[in-house]
Amino acid sequence: MKVDLFIFGTGMYVIGRGGSGFGTILPAIIEFNRNNKNITLNVHVFTTSLESETKFHKNLKSLSDCLNPKHIPFELKTYIASDKKEVAKIINNTKGDVRIAIISIPDHLHYDYIKLSGELACHTLTTKPFVETTKQAKELNDFFYNANLYGAVEFHKRYDDSNIIAKDIINRGKIGILSSVMVEYSQKISIPAEIFKKWTEKTNIFQYLGVHYVDQISFVTGAKPIKVMAVGTKSKLLSLGINTYDEIIANVKWKLGDNHFYAVYRTGWIDNDSSHATSLQKISYYGTEGHLLLDQTNRGIELLAGNSIEKINPYFSQGHHNTKQGINFRGYGIQSIISFMKDVLDLKNKEISLDELKNSRSDFSSSICSVAVSEAVNLSLKSNSMWVDIKL
């Protein structure tokens, strides 16, 4: 079977940046290819500038040098193409049996390129957030389903063992009836001020990051969000000439059967760059018979080297050197992308259906919830922090 994979984006999550390792998407594709020798994989990477293409190839060379043998084990081409007609022409000239697209571009561009991918008959995985409005999410969900195409959002936290354990504990009633959930999620200021500076003002911290834990609460509890109230602060980023929120605190009311509970999200992206982790993240579930606390930053590994202390999350996306392949990659971030690729092949081979995936994956249908909450947060912020009802 011949598979054409189209990757939109060449940034940090695709292949790393500077000293941030090799990213997640390309390492996952390497592992997928290693374990699926029966397919011929052709990878096409789209970027919008010579500068980003040059950086991509520099990082690609560093990655290749760590492999054994020292080359990417599939055909890979890059294209500088900012015009959608040009992108469509390139994709339509491919001859594979299956087309797959992975979207890893600025948040506000997701809708256009997910739609384009669907129109070009590509099964599509997008990084979070899905899109900006519930209307867009429902439109894309209907289009992909009617076209018999698989669309999913890369909510990799669903593959984190700690969240799978939480789901089991809560569903078995070990902490009784849920009464509240507390989320703390923040990132270094270099994310909005440097890495995403060109498009930071076109998103906000809740839409970009908080949606992870919206999906997580939906996944773990099976509850539905019914209304939202949000407040935000602007100071630090404004002083740097970036007009977006430093922090957003959202209160979401969820309904689970006859029960209601509240989830409070504190999200921010102005942590000092000397922080020991790119993301500080905790989630706590409180019930009538107990509570469950998950520290998803401190996983028990601490590295002191040079002038810094680093808290390593060994379970997300890690490269393991000195193996037979030179380096191999593991983690729930890697697994999330590999699972999507495998699901597409299973669909092609008629071993699974879209309806079965709907009940087990973060497909477009189940991801509408995260968009609805994010959209309601934005509306509440614009409406003097009024409560906003959610209609799914």
Phi, psi and omega per residue, in radians:
M1 nan 2.335 3.102
K2 -1.752 2.230 -3.107
V3 -2.092 2.204 3.011
D4 -1.776 2.106 3.127
L5 -1.937 2.197 -3.140
F6 -1.934 2.057 3.128
I7 -1.846 2.116 3.098
F8 -1.718 1.937 -3.131
G9 2.074 2.591 -3.135
T10 -2.337 0.430 -3.013
G11 -1.558 -2.771 -3.002
M12 -0.996 -0.740 -3.076
Y13 -1.318 -0.410 3.137
V14 -1.354 -0.862 -3.012
I15 -2.538 0.257 3.116
G16 1.482 3.097 -3.127
R17 -2.720 2.134 3.138
G18 1.020 -2.114 -3.110
G19 -1.618 0.285 -3.051
S20 -1.585 0.421 3.121
G21 1.403 -2.719 -3.052
F22 -1.930 0.377 3.107
G23 1.274 -2.738 -3.081
T24 -2.233 -0.732 -3.000
I25 -1.153 -0.956 -3.096
L26 -1.140 -0.736 3.040
P27 -1.000 -0.664 3.117
A28 -1.136 -0.683 3.133
I29 -1.158 -0.645 3.082
I30 -1.072 -0.803 3.132
E31 -1.145 -0.693 3.095
F32 -1.045 -0.784 -3.113
N33 -1.117 -0.680 3.119
R34 -1.061 -0.592 -3.056
N35 -1.699 0.099 3.139
N36 -2.378 1.178 -3.083
K37 -1.207 -0.212 -3.108
N38 -1.445 -0.036 3.125
I39 -2.012 2.698 3.001
T40 -1.839 2.020 -3.029
L41 -1.833 2.197 3.026
N42 -2.041 2.130 -3.073
V43 -1.891 2.280 -3.134
H44 -2.118 2.119 -3.069
V45 -1.947 2.174 -3.123
F46 -1.804 2.319 3.023
T47 -2.353 3.050 -3.046
T48 -2.015 0.008 -3.116
S49 -2.648 2.725 3.076
L50 -1.109 -0.643 3.136
E51 -1.044 -0.840 -3.115
S52 -1.226 -0.586 3.089
E53 -1.141 -0.723 3.132
T54 -1.096 -0.771 3.114
K55 -1.104 -0.687 3.126
F56 -1.042 -0.833 -3.102
H57 -1.183 -0.537 3.063
K58 -1.125 -0.811 3.112
N59 -1.186 -0.614 3.111
L60 -1.097 -0.697 3.102
K61 -1.108 -0.736 3.115
S62 -1.083 -0.715 3.109
L63 -1.149 -0.805 -3.130
S64 -1.017 -0.683 -3.116
D65 -1.126 -0.335 3.133
C66 -1.576 -0.140 -3.104
L67 -1.575 2.841 3.066
N68 -2.329 1.883 0.024
P69 -1.237 2.939 -2.973
K70 -1.440 1.086 3.037
H71 -2.764 2.718 3.086
I72 -1.177 2.273 -2.983
P73 -1.433 0.491 3.067
F74 -2.747 2.867 3.115
E75 -1.252 2.308 -3.136
L76 -2.366 2.225 3.094
K77 -2.168 2.563 3.051
T78 -2.029 2.630 -3.118
Y79 -2.390 2.370 2.960
I80 -1.635 1.855 -3.034
A81 -2.604 1.823 3.130
S82 -1.743 -0.152 -3.133
D83 -1.706 2.215 -3.058
K84 -1.110 -0.530 3.096
K85 -1.147 -0.670 3.109
E86 -1.170 -0.723 3.089
V87 -1.055 -0.788 -3.122
A88 -1.068 -0.701 -3.136
K89 -1.099 -0.751 3.134
I90 -1.098 -0.819 -3.115
I91 -1.134 -0.724 -3.117
N92 -1.197 -0.275 3.108
N93 -1.510 -0.065 3.122
T94 -1.451 2.738 -3.008
K95 -2.134 0.304 -3.101
G96 -1.198 2.861 3.083
D97 -1.360 -0.437 -3.103
V98 -2.382 2.430 3.038
R99 -1.987 2.301 3.129
I100 -2.294 2.396 3.071
A101 -2.109 2.435 2.989
I102 -2.112 2.143 -3.060
I103 -1.780 2.067 3.094
S104 -2.441 1.221 -3.056
I105 -2.296 3.006 -3.129
P106 -0.894 2.534 -3.018
D107 -0.862 -0.804 -3.006
H108 -1.246 -0.139 3.131
L109 -1.732 -0.096 -3.048
H110 -0.996 -0.869 -3.044
Y111 -0.973 -0.873 -3.073
D112 -1.067 -0.722 -3.052
Y113 -1.477 -0.466 2.976
I114 -1.157 -0.774 3.123
K115 -1.078 -0.787 3.106
L116 -1.042 -0.763 -3.139
S117 -1.072 -0.727 3.102
G118 -1.123 -0.747 3.125
E119 -1.101 -0.440 3.125
L120 -1.698 0.317 3.035
A121 1.098 0.698 3.098
C122 -1.825 2.204 2.871
H123 -1.111 2.361 -2.886
T124 -2.300 2.297 3.005
L125 -2.006 2.232 3.090
T126 -2.063 2.516 2.981
T127 -1.180 2.813 3.103
K128 -1.274 2.726 -0.132
P129 -1.297 2.765 3.130
F130 -0.987 -1.321 3.066
V131 -2.512 -3.017 -3.010
E132 -1.635 -0.443 -3.086
T133 -2.283 2.673 3.110
T134 -1.097 -0.647 3.107
K135 -1.033 -0.797 3.115
Q136 -1.088 -0.754 -3.109
A137 -1.080 -0.790 -3.139
K138 -1.170 -0.671 3.116
E139 -1.068 -0.842 -3.121
L140 -1.171 -0.687 3.104
N141 -1.033 -0.815 -3.135
D142 -1.136 -0.735 -3.119
F143 -1.083 -0.854 -3.096
F144 -1.125 -0.746 -3.113
Y145 -1.114 -0.788 -3.131
N146 -1.174 -0.449 3.113
A147 -1.575 0.090 -3.099
N148 0.993 0.713 3.101
L149 -1.985 2.540 3.126
Y150 -1.628 2.119 3.059
G151 -2.092 2.349 -3.112
A152 -2.560 2.764 3.072
V153 -1.875 2.393 -3.022
E154 -1.421 1.196 3.064
F155 -1.505 1.421 -3.000
H156 -1.192 -0.287 3.135
K157 -1.114 -0.330 3.060
R158 -1.131 -0.347 -3.114
Y159 -1.720 -0.029 3.110
D160 -1.299 2.147 -3.097
D161 -0.971 -0.594 -3.117
S162 -1.123 -0.621 3.116
N163 -1.332 -0.545 3.066
I164 -1.171 -0.687 3.068
I165 -1.130 -0.742 3.118
A166 -1.039 -0.741 3.132
K167 -1.037 -0.772 -3.132
D168 -1.142 -0.793 -3.125
I169 -1.064 -0.802 -3.083
I170 -1.220 -0.737 -3.125
N171 -1.186 -0.423 3.091
R172 -1.508 0.009 3.082
G173 1.282 0.392 -3.067
K174 -1.139 -0.469 3.103
I175 -1.952 0.333 3.093
G176 1.358 -2.618 3.134
I177 -1.503 2.287 -3.114
L178 -1.086 2.386 3.083
S179 -2.043 -0.541 3.106
S180 -2.852 2.803 3.050
V181 -2.351 2.398 3.118
M182 -2.083 2.259 -3.140
V183 -2.118 2.286 2.996
E184 -2.158 2.097 -3.037
Y185 -2.566 2.047 -3.121
S186 -2.558 2.781 -3.124
Q187 -2.317 2.916 3.124
K188 -1.139 2.618 -3.103
I189 -1.178 -0.349 3.106
S190 -1.125 -0.387 3.116
I191 -1.099 -1.031 3.137
P192 -1.330 -0.532 -2.998
A193 -1.513 -0.337 -3.114
E194 -2.255 -1.088 -2.991
I195 -1.124 -0.776 -3.123
F196 -1.870 0.327 -2.968
K197 -0.967 -0.630 -3.078
K198 -1.122 -0.426 -3.086
W199 -2.330 0.223 -3.135
T200 -0.966 -0.705 -3.078
E201 -1.225 -0.182 -3.139
K202 -1.612 0.061 3.085
T203 -2.459 -2.967 2.960
N204 -2.608 2.977 -2.987
I205 -1.146 -0.568 3.131
F206 -1.261 -0.779 -3.127
Q207 -1.120 -0.692 -3.090
Y208 -1.358 -0.701 -2.986
L209 -2.079 -0.757 -3.065
G210 -1.034 -0.469 -3.106
V211 -1.069 -0.417 3.087
H212 -0.960 -0.794 -3.074
Y213 -1.503 -0.229 2.922
V214 -1.172 -0.892 3.098
D215 -1.056 -0.663 -3.095
Q216 -1.100 -0.775 3.136
I217 -1.153 -0.692 3.073
S218 -1.066 -0.789 -3.120
F219 -1.149 -0.821 -3.046
V220 -1.249 -0.735 -2.995
T221 -1.761 -0.445 -3.034
G222 1.368 0.137 -3.117
A223 -1.359 2.878 3.110
K224 -2.063 2.343 3.103
P225 -1.312 2.446 -3.125
I226 -2.129 -0.421 3.033
K227 -2.819 2.815 -2.994
V228 -2.471 2.533 2.941
M229 -2.367 2.381 -3.075
A230 -2.410 2.578 3.005
V231 -2.260 2.706 -3.134
G232 -2.526 2.760 3.101
T233 -2.190 2.481 3.068
K234 -2.214 2.173 3.100
S235 -2.779 -1.217 -3.034
K236 -1.055 -0.874 -3.096
L237 -1.196 -0.604 3.057
L238 -1.050 -0.679 -3.138
S239 -1.147 -0.317 3.095
L240 -1.703 0.116 3.124
G241 1.434 0.350 -3.123
I242 -2.035 1.974 -3.057
N243 -1.556 1.414 3.024
T244 -2.662 2.967 -3.061
Y245 -1.291 2.378 2.961
D246 -1.192 -0.817 -3.097
E247 -2.433 2.615 2.986
I248 -2.311 2.270 3.052
I249 -1.984 2.118 -3.084
A250 -2.117 2.456 3.062
N251 -1.991 2.034 -3.073
V252 -2.007 2.216 3.064
K253 -1.609 2.210 -3.119
W254 -1.982 2.620 3.100
K255 -2.066 2.233 3.116
L256 -2.315 1.736 -3.031
G257 1.132 -2.193 3.090
D258 -1.573 -0.029 -3.069
N259 -1.728 2.627 3.012
H260 -2.162 2.521 3.011
F261 -2.508 2.814 -3.130
Y262 -1.943 2.487 3.027
A263 -2.084 2.187 3.115
V264 -1.843 2.172 -3.126
Y265 -1.923 2.157 2.966
R266 -1.913 1.906 -3.104
T267 -2.103 2.435 3.141
G268 -2.712 2.832 3.067
W269 -2.526 0.866 3.048
I270 -2.221 0.421 3.061
D271 -1.073 2.527 3.114
N272 -1.062 2.494 -3.104
D273 -1.196 -0.154 3.046
S274 -1.453 -0.016 3.103
S275 -0.960 2.544 -3.059
H276 -1.355 -0.011 3.120
A277 -2.586 2.552 3.075
T278 -1.076 -0.706 3.124
S279 -2.166 2.260 2.973
L280 -1.736 2.147 -2.999
Q281 -2.575 2.223 3.099
K282 -2.455 2.565 3.020
I283 -2.442 2.362 -3.102
S284 -2.242 2.269 3.102
Y285 -1.877 2.217 3.139
Y286 -2.016 2.291 -3.137
G287 -2.266 3.136 -3.093
T288 -1.267 -0.278 -3.098
E289 -2.129 0.145 3.136
G290 2.792 -2.971 3.110
H291 -2.550 2.814 -3.106
L292 -2.294 2.083 -3.071
L293 -1.976 2.194 -3.134
L294 -2.101 1.918 3.020
D295 -1.584 1.811 -3.046
Q296 -1.719 0.207 2.968
T297 -1.695 -0.968 -3.052
N298 -1.549 1.748 -3.090
R299 -1.734 0.201 3.030
G300 1.691 0.051 3.110
I301 -2.064 2.151 -3.130
E302 -2.198 2.229 3.139
L303 -1.986 2.134 3.017
L304 -1.872 1.956 -3.119
A305 -2.583 2.361 -3.089
G306 1.142 -2.207 -3.108
N307 -1.931 0.360 -3.064
S308 -2.413 2.764 3.028
I309 -1.994 2.259 -3.114
E310 -2.106 2.254 3.006
K311 -1.598 1.978 -3.042
I312 -1.644 2.296 2.972
N313 -1.685 1.729 -3.049
P314 -1.331 -0.068 -2.997
Y315 -1.767 -0.124 -3.045
F316 -1.535 -1.230 -3.105
S317 -2.661 1.691 -3.051
Q318 -2.157 2.429 3.021
G319 -1.663 2.278 -3.127
H320 -1.929 1.996 -3.050
H321 -1.504 3.046 3.075
N322 1.033 0.649 3.042
T323 -1.821 3.096 3.125
K324 -1.041 -0.579 3.130
Q325 -1.537 0.108 -3.060
G326 1.537 -1.040 3.053
I327 -2.577 2.414 2.968
N328 -2.250 2.911 -2.969
F329 -2.191 2.409 3.141
R330 -2.396 2.894 3.046
G331 2.268 2.873 -3.090
Y332 -1.232 -0.426 3.023
G333 -1.165 -0.739 3.089
I334 -1.132 -0.794 -3.101
Q335 -1.070 -0.659 -3.119
S336 -1.017 -0.780 -3.096
I337 -1.319 -0.706 3.097
I338 -1.067 -0.711 3.137
S339 -1.080 -0.703 3.102
F340 -1.078 -0.819 3.141
M341 -1.050 -0.765 3.131
K342 -1.136 -0.700 3.111
D343 -1.042 -0.693 3.133
V344 -1.103 -0.769 3.116
L345 -1.120 -0.688 3.101
D346 -1.116 -0.634 3.047
L347 -1.104 -0.792 3.129
K348 -1.031 -0.690 -3.115
N349 -1.523 0.110 3.123
K350 1.022 0.611 3.085
E351 -1.666 -0.128 3.104
I352 -2.695 2.777 -3.133
S353 -2.047 2.857 3.075
L354 -1.057 -0.646 -3.134
D355 -1.157 -0.614 3.098
E356 -1.211 -0.658 3.096
L357 -1.156 -0.594 -3.139
K358 -1.028 -0.538 -3.085
N359 -1.582 -0.083 -3.029
S360 -2.323 -0.125 -3.052
R361 -2.263 2.971 3.064
S362 -1.509 1.040 3.128
D363 -1.257 3.059 -3.090
F364 -1.008 -0.654 -3.105
S365 -1.071 -0.864 -3.105
S366 -1.308 -0.280 -3.128
S367 -1.532 -0.122 3.076
I368 -1.041 -0.613 -3.142
C369 -0.963 -0.806 -3.103
S370 -1.126 -0.629 3.116
V371 -1.198 -0.737 -3.113
A372 -1.075 -0.724 3.128
V373 -1.194 -0.785 3.134
S374 -1.061 -0.742 3.124
E375 -1.114 -0.696 3.122
A376 -1.177 -0.639 3.059
V377 -1.050 -0.809 3.134
N378 -1.077 -0.709 3.134
L379 -1.171 -0.708 3.117
S380 -1.108 -0.726 3.118
L381 -1.074 -0.617 -3.135
K382 -1.419 -0.204 -3.042
S383 -2.018 0.663 3.093
N384 0.990 0.685 3.047
S385 1.082 0.597 3.048
M386 -1.284 2.703 3.011
W387 -1.211 2.391 -3.129
V388 -2.131 2.180 3.100
D389 -1.288 2.568 3.124
I390 -1.935 2.246 3.079
K391 -2.118 1.860 -3.117
L392 -1.540 nan nan
